[in-house]
Amino acid sequence: MNQEIAFPSSICILRLSAIGDVCHAVATVQAIQSKWPQCKISWVIGKVEANLLQDLENIEFIIFDKKAGFKGYRELYQRLKGRKFDQLLHMQVALRSSLATLCIKAKQKWGFDRFRAKEGQWLFTNKQIDVQQQPHVAEGFWAFAKAIGATSEHSPKWHMPINKKAQQWCQQLTANQNYVVISPAASKTERNWTVEGYAKIADYISSKGYQLILSGGPSEIERSLASDIQSLANNDIINLVGNTNLAQLLALLAEAKLVIAPDSGPAHMASSVNTPVVGLYAHSNPGRTGPFNSKHLTVSVYAELLTEQTGKSVADNPWGKRVKGQDLMQRITFDSVVESVNQII
C-alpha cells in the first residue's frame, strides 16, 4: 500500500488530451479536492480540453500547446519557473507529455506502473501507482487518487459542473421536451456506425415519442454524416452538428434521456454527467474505453472480431488490443441497439 503524504499544499495534474480522457480524470481531481480542500491544484492541459472544463472550481489551468514544438515547452517552463509542487500526477504516457514533466518541479512524480508506463514514462517519474488487472481508463486514473491517499473508494465518481448560460440555451432549445441525442461520429470514420443504422434507430426512438437531436463537431465529415442521417430518417431531427460549443454540448448531453454514440468524446462527456449511453463498439475494447457508467448498455462486436482475427479471447489478448478493418461497425445490428435502447426508453 502506498503511504499517504499528509496535507499536500500543491498538486500538479498532467493530462493534456483527449476529451474523453480528461473527463475521466475529473473524478480524480475532485477526489483530491474533497480530501484536501486547501490543496492548490494546477492542471497542465490542452486548450480545447480546458474549454470543456472551465467551470470546474478552484483549479488553475495551464495551457500547453502540444503542436507548438519547442516553443510550447519553453512557455510551460517560463510559466512554472520558480515553482515546486508537492506532487505531480503524470497521467499520460505519450513521450511528448513526459518531456513536459521536465518543466515541472515536484517532490514526488507519480506515473503508471512499469507495465503500463509506455514510451519510457517510468524514466520521468519516481513513484508508480499500483498494478491493476484489466482496468477501465477511468479506473487507471482513479488509481492515482488512491495512490496518494486522496480516496479509499473503489470506483470513480463525477460531479461535472454545467455552465449556467449553456444550460439556459439548452432549455430554450428543447422546451423541456424529452429528447435523445445521437452523436454519430468518432475521431476515425471506420468507428462510425452506418447511416442506415443511425436513421433507423432515430425513427424507432421517434416512434416512442422522443425528439431526436444530432450533435457533433464542425468538420465536413461530421456534417456530411449528419446530413445523410437526416435525409434518410423519416422524422423531424434537430441537427446541431457543428453548431454547439463544448459547454453547450455538455449541457445538452446532461439533459438527454439517452445518448447513442461510438467510441468518442461525447460518449464519455455524457457518462460523466450520468446520462445513460448506448456505446457502439467494434475496434476497441469497451471494457477499457466504453462509457464508464453505462457498461450494461454497450453494444459491442469487439470480442467476436478479436477472436476471429487473433484466434484468442479478450482475456488472452493484451487488454488494449484493437481489431482492424474498415467495415467492422456494420456487424452491429439494429436489433442489438434496440435491445439496449429499450432498457432506457
C-alpha positions as a Markdown table, in Angstrom:
| # | Residue | x | y | z |
|---|---|---|---|---|
| 1 | Met | 0.0 | 0.0 | 0.0 |
| 2 | Asn | 1.4 | 3.4 | -0.9 |
| 3 | Gln | 1.9 | 5.7 | 2.0 |
| 4 | Glu | -0.2 | 8.8 | 2.1 |
| 5 | Ile | 1.5 | 12.2 | 2.2 |
| 6 | Ala | -0.2 | 14.3 | 4.8 |
| 7 | Phe | -1.7 | 17.6 | 3.7 |
| 8 | Pro | -0.1 | 18.3 | 0.3 |
| 9 | Ser | -0.2 | 22.0 | -0.3 |
| 10 | Ser | 0.1 | 21.8 | -4.1 |
| 11 | Ile | -0.5 | 19.1 | -6.7 |
| 12 | Cys | 0.0 | 19.3 | -10.4 |
| 13 | Ile | -2.0 | 17.2 | -12.8 |
| 14 | Leu | -0.6 | 16.4 | -16.3 |
| 15 | Arg | -3.2 | 15.2 | -18.7 |
| 16 | Leu | -3.3 | 17.1 | -21.9 |
| 17 | Ser | -5.9 | 15.3 | -24.0 |
| 18 | Ala | -8.3 | 13.9 | -25.3 |
| 19 | Ile | -11.9 | 15.0 | -24.4 |
| 20 | Gly | -12.9 | 11.6 | -23.1 |
| 21 | Asp | -9.8 | 11.1 | -21.1 |
| 22 | Val | -9.8 | 14.5 | -19.4 |
| 23 | Cys | -13.5 | 13.7 | -18.4 |
| 24 | His | -12.2 | 10.5 | -16.8 |
| 25 | Ala | -9.5 | 12.5 | -15.0 |
| 26 | Val | -12.0 | 14.9 | -13.5 |
| 27 | Ala | -13.1 | 12.3 | -10.9 |
| 28 | Thr | -9.5 | 12.0 | -9.6 |
| 29 | Val | -9.2 | 15.8 | -9.4 |
| 30 | Gln | -12.4 | 16.1 | -7.5 |
| 31 | Ala | -11.5 | 13.3 | -5.1 |
| 32 | Ile | -8.3 | 15.3 | -4.2 |
| 33 | Gln | -10.4 | 18.5 | -3.7 |
| 34 | Ser | -12.8 | 16.6 | -1.4 |
| 35 | Lys | -10.0 | 15.1 | 0.7 |
| 36 | Trp | -7.8 | 18.3 | 0.8 |
| 37 | Pro | -9.9 | 21.4 | 0.2 |
| 38 | Gln | -6.9 | 23.7 | 0.9 |
| 39 | Cys | -4.6 | 22.0 | -1.6 |
| 40 | Lys | -3.8 | 24.1 | -4.6 |
| 41 | Ile | -4.4 | 22.2 | -7.9 |
| 42 | Ser | -2.8 | 23.1 | -11.2 |
| 43 | Trp | -3.7 | 21.2 | -14.3 |
| 44 | Val | -1.4 | 21.2 | -17.4 |
| 45 | Ile | -3.9 | 20.6 | -20.2 |
| 46 | Gly | -4.7 | 21.2 | -23.9 |
| 47 | Lys | -6.6 | 24.3 | -24.9 |
| 48 | Val | -9.7 | 22.6 | -26.2 |
| 49 | Glu | -9.9 | 20.3 | -23.2 |
| 50 | Ala | -9.5 | 23.4 | -20.9 |
| 51 | Asn | -12.5 | 25.0 | -22.6 |
| 52 | Leu | -14.6 | 22.0 | -21.7 |
| 53 | Leu | -13.6 | 22.0 | -18.0 |
| 54 | Gln | -13.5 | 25.8 | -17.5 |
| 55 | Asp | -16.4 | 25.6 | -15.0 |
| 56 | Leu | -14.5 | 23.4 | -12.6 |
| 57 | Glu | -13.9 | 25.4 | -9.4 |
| 58 | Asn | -10.5 | 26.1 | -7.7 |
| 59 | Ile | -8.3 | 24.7 | -10.5 |
| 60 | Glu | -5.5 | 26.6 | -12.2 |
| 61 | Phe | -5.5 | 25.5 | -15.8 |
| 62 | Ile | -2.1 | 25.8 | -17.5 |
| 63 | Ile | -2.5 | 25.5 | -21.3 |
| 64 | Phe | 0.1 | 23.5 | -23.1 |
| 65 | Asp | 0.1 | 23.6 | -26.9 |
| 66 | Lys | 1.4 | 20.3 | -27.9 |
| 67 | Lys | 1.6 | 21.4 | -31.6 |
| 68 | Ala | 3.9 | 24.3 | -30.8 |
| 69 | Gly | 7.0 | 22.1 | -30.5 |
| 70 | Phe | 9.9 | 23.6 | -28.5 |
| 71 | Lys | 8.0 | 26.9 | -28.1 |
| 72 | Gly | 5.3 | 25.1 | -26.1 |
| 73 | Tyr | 7.9 | 23.6 | -23.7 |
| 74 | Arg | 9.6 | 26.9 | -23.3 |
| 75 | Glu | 6.3 | 28.7 | -22.5 |
| 76 | Leu | 5.5 | 25.9 | -20.0 |
| 77 | Tyr | 8.9 | 26.3 | -18.3 |
| 78 | Gln | 8.5 | 30.0 | -18.1 |
| 79 | Arg | 5.0 | 29.7 | -16.6 |
| 80 | Leu | 6.2 | 27.3 | -13.9 |
| 81 | Lys | 9.6 | 28.8 | -13.3 |
| 82 | Gly | 10.4 | 29.1 | -9.6 |
| 83 | Arg | 7.5 | 26.8 | -8.5 |
| 84 | Lys | 7.7 | 23.4 | -6.9 |
| 85 | Phe | 4.7 | 21.1 | -6.3 |
| 86 | Asp | 4.4 | 18.5 | -3.6 |
| 87 | Gln | 3.2 | 16.0 | -6.1 |
| 88 | Leu | 2.9 | 15.6 | -9.9 |
| 89 | Leu | 0.3 | 13.2 | -11.2 |
| 90 | His | 1.6 | 12.3 | -14.7 |
| 91 | Met | -1.5 | 10.7 | -16.2 |
| 92 | Gln | -0.4 | 10.5 | -19.9 |
| 93 | Val | 2.1 | 8.0 | -21.3 |
| 94 | Ala | 3.0 | 9.8 | -24.6 |
| 95 | Leu | 6.7 | 10.8 | -24.8 |
| 96 | Arg | 5.6 | 14.3 | -25.7 |
| 97 | Ser | 3.8 | 14.6 | -22.3 |
| 98 | Ser | 6.7 | 13.0 | -20.4 |
| 99 | Leu | 9.0 | 15.7 | -21.8 |
| 100 | Ala | 6.7 | 18.3 | -20.4 |
| 101 | Thr | 7.4 | 16.9 | -16.9 |
| 102 | Leu | 10.9 | 18.2 | -17.3 |
| 103 | Cys | 9.4 | 21.7 | -16.9 |
| 104 | Ile | 7.5 | 20.7 | -13.7 |
| 105 | Lys | 9.4 | 20.5 | -10.4 |
| 106 | Ala | 7.8 | 18.2 | -7.8 |
| 107 | Lys | 8.9 | 16.3 | -4.8 |
| 108 | Gln | 7.1 | 13.2 | -6.0 |
| 109 | Lys | 6.3 | 12.5 | -9.6 |
| 110 | Trp | 3.7 | 9.7 | -9.9 |
| 111 | Gly | 3.3 | 7.7 | -13.1 |
| 112 | Phe | 1.7 | 4.4 | -14.1 |
| 113 | Asp | 3.1 | 1.0 | -13.0 |
| 114 | Arg | 6.1 | -0.2 | -15.0 |
| 115 | Phe | 4.0 | -2.4 | -17.3 |
| 116 | Arg | 1.7 | 0.5 | -18.4 |
| 117 | Ala | 4.4 | 3.2 | -18.4 |
| 118 | Lys | 4.8 | 3.1 | -22.2 |
| 119 | Glu | 7.1 | 5.2 | -24.2 |
| 120 | Gly | 9.6 | 5.4 | -21.3 |
| 121 | Gln | 7.2 | 7.2 | -18.9 |
| 122 | Trp | 8.8 | 5.4 | -16.0 |
| 123 | Leu | 12.1 | 7.3 | -16.7 |
| 124 | Phe | 10.3 | 10.6 | -15.8 |
| 125 | Thr | 8.7 | 9.5 | -12.5 |
| 126 | Asn | 9.9 | 8.4 | -9.1 |
| 127 | Lys | 6.7 | 6.9 | -7.9 |
| 128 | Gln | 4.3 | 4.4 | -9.5 |
| 129 | Ile | 0.6 | 3.6 | -8.9 |
| 130 | Asp | -0.4 | 0.1 | -8.1 |
| 131 | Val | -0.7 | -2.6 | -10.8 |
| 132 | Gln | -4.2 | -3.1 | -12.0 |
| 133 | Gln | -5.8 | -6.0 | -13.8 |
| 134 | Gln | -7.7 | -5.1 | -16.9 |
| 135 | Pro | -8.8 | -1.6 | -15.7 |
| 136 | His | -11.0 | 0.9 | -17.5 |
| 137 | Val | -9.2 | 4.1 | -18.4 |
| 138 | Ala | -11.2 | 5.9 | -15.7 |
| 139 | Glu | -10.1 | 3.3 | -13.1 |
| 140 | Gly | -6.5 | 3.8 | -14.2 |
| 141 | Phe | -6.7 | 7.5 | -13.5 |
| 142 | Trp | -8.6 | 6.9 | -10.2 |
| 143 | Ala | -5.7 | 4.8 | -9.0 |
| 144 | Phe | -3.7 | 8.0 | -8.8 |
| 145 | Ala | -6.1 | 9.4 | -6.2 |
| 146 | Lys | -5.9 | 6.1 | -4.3 |
| 147 | Ala | -2.1 | 6.1 | -4.5 |
| 148 | Ile | -1.7 | 9.4 | -2.8 |
| 149 | Gly | -4.3 | 8.7 | -0.2 |
| 150 | Ala | -7.0 | 11.0 | -1.6 |
| 151 | Thr | -9.7 | 8.3 | -1.5 |
| 152 | Ser | -10.3 | 4.8 | -0.4 |
| 153 | Glu | -13.3 | 4.3 | -2.6 |
| 154 | His | -13.1 | 1.6 | -5.3 |
| 155 | Ser | -14.9 | 3.4 | -8.1 |
| 156 | Pro | -14.6 | 6.9 | -9.5 |
| 157 | Lys | -17.4 | 9.4 | -9.2 |
| 158 | Trp | -18.1 | 12.6 | -11.1 |
| 159 | His | -19.7 | 16.0 | -10.2 |
| 160 | Met | -19.2 | 17.7 | -13.6 |
| 161 | Pro | -20.5 | 21.3 | -13.4 |
| 162 | Ile | -22.8 | 22.6 | -16.1 |
| 163 | Asn | -22.3 | 26.1 | -17.4 |
| 164 | Lys | -25.5 | 28.2 | -16.5 |
| 165 | Lys | -25.7 | 30.0 | -19.8 |
| 166 | Ala | -25.3 | 26.8 | -21.7 |
| 167 | Gln | -28.0 | 25.2 | -19.5 |
| 168 | Gln | -30.4 | 28.1 | -20.3 |
| 169 | Trp | -29.6 | 27.7 | -24.0 |
| 170 | Cys | -30.4 | 24.0 | -23.8 |
| 171 | Gln | -33.7 | 24.6 | -22.0 |
| 172 | Gln | -34.8 | 27.2 | -24.6 |
| 173 | Leu | -33.8 | 24.8 | -27.4 |
| 174 | Thr | -35.6 | 21.8 | -26.1 |
| 175 | Ala | -38.5 | 23.5 | -24.3 |
| 176 | Asn | -38.5 | 20.8 | -21.7 |
| 177 | Gln | -39.1 | 18.0 | -24.3 |
| 178 | Asn | -37.9 | 14.5 | -23.7 |
| 179 | Tyr | -35.1 | 14.0 | -26.2 |
| 180 | Val | -32.4 | 11.6 | -27.2 |
| 181 | Val | -29.1 | 12.6 | -28.6 |
| 182 | Ile | -27.3 | 10.7 | -31.3 |
| 183 | Ser | -23.6 | 11.8 | -31.6 |
| 184 | Pro | -22.8 | 9.6 | -34.7 |
| 185 | Ala | -19.1 | 10.4 | -35.4 |
| 186 | Ala | -15.9 | 9.2 | -33.8 |
| 187 | Ser | -12.5 | 10.6 | -34.5 |
| 188 | Lys | -12.0 | 8.0 | -37.2 |
| 189 | Thr | -14.7 | 7.2 | -39.8 |
| 190 | Glu | -14.1 | 3.5 | -39.5 |
| 191 | Arg | -15.5 | 3.6 | -35.9 |
| 192 | Asn | -18.8 | 5.1 | -37.1 |
| 193 | Trp | -22.0 | 3.0 | -37.3 |
| 194 | Thr | -23.8 | 3.0 | -40.6 |
| 195 | Val | -26.0 | 5.9 | -41.9 |
| 196 | Glu | -28.8 | 3.4 | -42.3 |
| 197 | Gly | -28.4 | 2.1 | -38.8 |
| 198 | Tyr | -28.5 | 5.6 | -37.3 |
| 199 | Ala | -31.5 | 6.7 | -39.3 |
| 200 | Lys | -33.5 | 3.5 | -38.4 |
| 201 | Ile | -32.8 | 3.8 | -34.7 |
| 202 | Ala | -33.7 | 7.5 | -34.9 |
| 203 | Asp | -37.1 | 6.6 | -36.4 |
| 204 | Tyr | -37.6 | 3.9 | -33.8 |
| 205 | Ile | -36.9 | 6.3 | -30.9 |
| 206 | Ser | -39.1 | 9.0 | -32.5 |
| 207 | Ser | -42.0 | 6.5 | -32.7 |
| 208 | Lys | -41.7 | 6.3 | -28.9 |
| 209 | Gly | -42.4 | 10.0 | -28.6 |
| 210 | Tyr | -38.9 | 11.4 | -28.2 |
| 211 | Gln | -37.3 | 14.3 | -30.0 |
| 212 | Leu | -34.1 | 13.3 | -31.9 |
| 213 | Ile | -31.1 | 15.6 | -31.8 |
| 214 | Leu | -27.9 | 15.1 | -33.8 |
| 215 | Ser | -24.7 | 16.5 | -32.2 |
| 216 | Gly | -21.1 | 16.7 | -33.3 |
| 217 | Gly | -18.2 | 18.9 | -34.4 |
| 218 | Pro | -17.8 | 21.2 | -37.3 |
| 219 | Ser | -15.7 | 19.0 | -39.6 |
| 220 | Glu | -17.0 | 18.3 | -43.1 |
| 221 | Ile | -17.1 | 14.6 | -42.4 |
| 222 | Glu | -19.3 | 15.1 | -39.4 |
| 223 | Arg | -21.6 | 17.5 | -41.1 |
| 224 | Ser | -22.0 | 15.2 | -44.1 |
| 225 | Leu | -22.7 | 12.2 | -41.9 |
| 226 | Ala | -25.4 | 14.1 | -40.0 |
| 227 | Ser | -26.9 | 15.4 | -43.2 |
| 228 | Asp | -27.1 | 11.8 | -44.6 |
| 229 | Ile | -28.8 | 10.5 | -41.5 |
| 230 | Gln | -31.3 | 13.4 | -41.5 |
| 231 | Ser | -32.1 | 12.8 | -45.2 |
| 232 | Leu | -32.7 | 9.1 | -44.7 |
| 233 | Ala | -34.7 | 9.3 | -41.4 |
| 234 | Asn | -38.5 | 9.7 | -41.5 |
| 235 | Asn | -38.8 | 12.0 | -38.6 |
| 236 | Asp | -38.1 | 15.6 | -37.6 |
| 237 | Ile | -34.5 | 15.6 | -36.4 |
| 238 | Ile | -32.8 | 18.7 | -34.9 |
| 239 | Asn | -29.3 | 18.8 | -36.5 |
| 240 | Leu | -26.9 | 20.7 | -34.2 |
| 241 | Val | -23.7 | 19.2 | -35.7 |
| 242 | Gly | -21.1 | 22.0 | -35.9 |
| 243 | Asn | -23.4 | 24.4 | -34.1 |
| 244 | Thr | -22.5 | 24.0 | -30.4 |
| 245 | Asn | -19.5 | 24.8 | -28.2 |
| 246 | Leu | -18.3 | 22.2 | -25.7 |
| 247 | Ala | -20.2 | 23.9 | -22.8 |
| 248 | Gln | -23.5 | 23.8 | -24.8 |
| 249 | Leu | -22.8 | 20.2 | -25.8 |
| 250 | Leu | -22.2 | 19.1 | -22.2 |
| 251 | Ala | -25.5 | 20.8 | -21.1 |
| 252 | Leu | -27.3 | 19.1 | -24.0 |
| 253 | Leu | -26.0 | 15.7 | -23.1 |
| 254 | Ala | -26.7 | 16.2 | -19.4 |
| 255 | Glu | -30.5 | 16.8 | -20.0 |
| 256 | Ala | -30.9 | 14.0 | -22.6 |
| 257 | Lys | -32.8 | 10.9 | -21.8 |
| 258 | Leu | -30.3 | 8.8 | -23.6 |
| 259 | Val | -27.2 | 9.3 | -25.8 |
| 260 | Ile | -26.1 | 6.9 | -28.6 |
| 261 | Ala | -22.5 | 7.2 | -29.8 |
| 262 | Pro | -19.5 | 5.3 | -31.0 |
| 263 | Asp | -16.2 | 5.4 | -29.1 |
| 264 | Ser | -15.9 | 9.2 | -28.9 |
| 265 | Gly | -15.5 | 12.2 | -26.6 |
| 266 | Pro | -19.3 | 12.9 | -26.4 |
| 267 | Ala | -19.9 | 9.4 | -25.1 |
| 268 | His | -17.6 | 10.0 | -22.2 |
| 269 | Met | -18.9 | 13.5 | -21.6 |
| 270 | Ala | -22.4 | 12.1 | -21.3 |
| 271 | Ser | -21.3 | 9.4 | -18.9 |
| 272 | Ser | -19.6 | 12.0 | -16.7 |
| 273 | Val | -22.9 | 13.8 | -16.2 |
| 274 | Asn | -24.7 | 10.4 | -15.5 |
| 275 | Thr | -26.7 | 10.3 | -18.7 |
| 276 | Pro | -27.2 | 6.7 | -20.0 |
| 277 | Val | -25.1 | 6.0 | -23.1 |
| 278 | Val | -25.5 | 3.2 | -25.6 |
| 279 | Gly | -21.9 | 2.9 | -26.8 |
| 280 | Leu | -21.3 | 1.3 | -30.2 |
| 281 | Tyr | -18.0 | -0.7 | -30.3 |
| 282 | Ala | -16.1 | -2.8 | -32.8 |
| 283 | His | -12.5 | -1.7 | -32.9 |
| 284 | Ser | -11.6 | -1.1 | -29.3 |
| 285 | Asn | -12.3 | -3.0 | -26.0 |
| 286 | Pro | -15.3 | -1.4 | -24.3 |
| 287 | Gly | -14.1 | -2.9 | -21.0 |
| 288 | Arg | -11.3 | -0.4 | -21.3 |
| 289 | Thr | -12.8 | 2.6 | -23.1 |
| 290 | Gly | -16.6 | 2.1 | -23.0 |
| 291 | Pro | -18.9 | 4.7 | -21.3 |
| 292 | Phe | -18.0 | 4.0 | -17.7 |
| 293 | Asn | -21.4 | 4.4 | -16.1 |
| 294 | Ser | -23.3 | 2.6 | -18.9 |
| 295 | Lys | -21.3 | -0.6 | -19.3 |
| 296 | His | -24.6 | -2.7 | -19.3 |
| 297 | Leu | -25.9 | -0.7 | -22.3 |
| 298 | Thr | -22.8 | -1.1 | -24.6 |
| 299 | Val | -23.4 | -2.8 | -27.9 |
| 300 | Ser | -20.2 | -4.5 | -28.9 |
| 301 | Val | -18.9 | -6.9 | -31.5 |
| 302 | Tyr | -15.3 | -6.4 | -30.4 |
| 303 | Ala | -14.9 | -9.8 | -28.6 |
| 304 | Glu | -16.1 | -11.8 | -31.6 |
| 305 | Leu | -13.9 | -9.8 | -34.0 |
| 306 | Leu | -10.9 | -10.1 | -31.8 |
| 307 | Thr | -11.3 | -13.9 | -31.7 |
| 308 | Glu | -11.7 | -14.0 | -35.4 |
| 309 | Gln | -8.5 | -12.0 | -36.0 |
| 310 | Thr | -6.3 | -13.5 | -33.4 |
| 311 | Gly | -7.7 | -16.9 | -32.6 |
| 312 | Lys | -7.7 | -15.9 | -28.9 |
| 313 | Ser | -10.3 | -14.5 | -26.5 |
| 314 | Val | -10.3 | -11.0 | -24.9 |
| 315 | Ala | -8.8 | -12.5 | -21.7 |
| 316 | Asp | -5.9 | -14.0 | -23.7 |
| 317 | Asn | -5.0 | -10.8 | -25.6 |
| 318 | Pro | -3.4 | -7.6 | -24.5 |
| 319 | Trp | -6.1 | -5.6 | -22.7 |
| 320 | Gly | -5.8 | -2.6 | -25.0 |
| 321 | Lys | -5.5 | -4.5 | -28.3 |
| 322 | Arg | -7.5 | -3.1 | -31.2 |
| 323 | Val | -9.0 | -5.0 | -34.1 |
| 324 | Lys | -8.5 | -3.8 | -37.7 |
| 325 | Gly | -10.8 | -3.3 | -40.6 |
| 326 | Gln | -12.8 | -0.7 | -42.5 |
| 327 | Asp | -16.4 | -2.1 | -42.2 |
| 328 | Leu | -16.4 | -3.7 | -38.8 |
| 329 | Met | -19.1 | -1.5 | -37.4 |
| 330 | Gln | -21.6 | -3.0 | -39.9 |
| 331 | Arg | -21.5 | -6.1 | -37.8 |
| 332 | Ile | -23.6 | -4.2 | -35.1 |
| 333 | Thr | -27.2 | -5.0 | -35.8 |
| 334 | Phe | -30.2 | -2.8 | -35.4 |
| 335 | Asp | -31.9 | -5.3 | -33.1 |
| 336 | Ser | -29.0 | -5.3 | -30.7 |
| 337 | Val | -29.1 | -1.5 | -30.5 |
| 338 | Val | -32.9 | -1.5 | -29.9 |
| 339 | Glu | -32.4 | -4.0 | -27.1 |
| 340 | Ser | -30.1 | -1.6 | -25.2 |
| 341 | Val | -32.2 | 1.5 | -26.1 |
| 342 | Asn | -35.3 | -0.2 | -24.7 |
| 343 | Gln | -33.7 | -0.5 | -21.3 |
| 344 | Ile | -33.9 | 3.3 | -21.0 |
| 345 | Ile | -37.0 | 4.4 | -23.1 |
